[in-house]
Amino acid sequence: MAKIELKQPIVEEIKENIKDAKSVVLVDYRGLTVEQDTKLRKTMRESDIIYKVYKNTMVKLAIEGTEFEALKDDLEGPTAVVISKTDATAPARTVAKFAKENPALEMRTGVVEGVYYDAAGMKAISTIPSRDELISKLLGSIQSPITNFARVIKQIAEAKEA
């Protein structure tokens, strides 16, 4: 009985972290040095991403009955859980970027906006720009024709004045 009581707060913490999460990604952090791991945690914090190492059994209990339950079979060996409540693609992007310089970090699988992805799928998701980047690209592409139109109208007006 005492063992279950000790586990409960940890399971509740995981449940709280995944509640309203847009994505949960599993990574293998074996081979990272303490210095690399500290740098990774700092990067995650700055990106408003939760990066935690829990016992796999605790995570399995916490994800039971949630949209993240598909990850239960991937919870083997040393696993870190990467969670974002704000940007669905941020965990994959951040892990992939960090792994370029630190190949020991390996993205396994994840659930992004309710859909399960294997390692290849997660790699593809890591290439998707953030929502803000996409919006700024869209605004830039809308603004360009308007600017060109305004320039042409101004040239016509100047030509008529002359």
N, C-alpha and C positions, 0 to 999 in steps of 0.2 A: 504494500500500500504506500509506503513512504517513497518508493522509487517513482511511482506514478505522480505523486504530488510534486516531486522535484522537476519532473519533465513538463508538467502542465504550464508553468509560466513561459517556458521556452516555446512550446507549441503555440501558445497564445500570442507571443511576440511575432512569430512567423506569420500566423494568421492575420495579425494586424498589419504587418508589412505588405502582405500580398492582397489585402482587401483594397479594392479600387485600383489595383496595379494594371497598367497598360501592357506590361511585359515582364516575364520572368525568364532569365537565361541561366543555364547551368554551365559552369566553367571548371576546368581542371587546372588547378594552380600548382601542381607538383613541379618542383624544379625552380620555382621563383625564390630568389634570395629574400631575406627579411627586408633589405633595402628596397628591392623591386616591389614587394608586396605593400610596403608602406607608401611608396610612390603611387601605386595603383589605387589604394584606398583613398588617398588625397585627391587623385583625379576623379574618382567616382563621387566623392563628396561634393567637389566643385561643380559637377554636372548634375547634382541633385539626384544621384542614383544610390540605392542601398546595396552595399556589397558586404555579405556576411558568410561566415563559414559555420554551418550547423551540422549536427549529426544527421546522417541521411534518414534515420528512423524518425527523427523529429519532423523533418520536412515532409516525409511521407504522411505522417499523421495530420499535419497542418493542411496539406493540399487535397486531402481526401474530400471528395464531394465538391471540389471547386473546378473552375475551368483549367486549372493548372495540373489536375490529376494525371494528365497524359505524360507528365515528366517522371512519374514514380519509378518506371522501369530503368530510367537513366541515372538514378541516384545510387551509384556504386563507386567505391573508392573515394579519394579526397575530392570533395565537391564544394565549390563556392556558389552561392545563390546571388544573382545580380537582378535587382528589382527597380523598375521605374514606374512612378505613378503619374508622371507628366508627359514624357516623350517616349512613345512606343519603340522607336528604333534606337534610342540613345544607348541602352546597354550593349547592344550588338556592335554599334559604331565605336563606342568607347573601348570595348574589349578588343575588337579587331585592330584598332589604331595602336593600342598598347602592345598587342601581341606582335606587331611588326618589329618593334625594338626588343621585345622580350618573348621569343618564340616558345618558351616553356609554358606560357599561358595559352590554354587551348579551349576554344569555345565548343561546347558539346551540342546541346539542344536548347530549345526554348519554346515558350508560348508567347506569341505576340498578338495582341487584340483577339484572344480566344482561339487562335490557330496554332497547332503544334508544327514545329519545323525541326528537321534534323540538322546536323552540322553544316551541310551544304546550303540548306535553306537559310540558316542563320548567317552564313557568310554573305549570301545575296542580300539579306536584309541590312547587313552592316554597311552596304554601299548606298543605301537610301539617305538622301540629305534630311536634315531636321525640318520640321514643319516651318520654322522661321525662314530657313534658307529657301524652301520651296515657294513660300509666299513672296519673298523678296525677288526671286527669279520671275515669278508670275507678274508682279508689279512692274518689273523692269521691261518685260516683253510687251506689256500693255502700254507703258509710257512711251516707248520708242516710236510706234506709229503716230501717236498723238503729237509728239515733238516734231516729227517730220512733217506732219500735216500743217501744224502751226507755222513752220518755217516756209512752206510752199505758199500758204495764204499771205504771209507777210511779204514774200517776194512779189506775188501778184499785185498786192496793194501798192508796193513801192513802184512797180512797173507802171501802174495806172497813173500814179502821181506824176511820174516823169513824163 
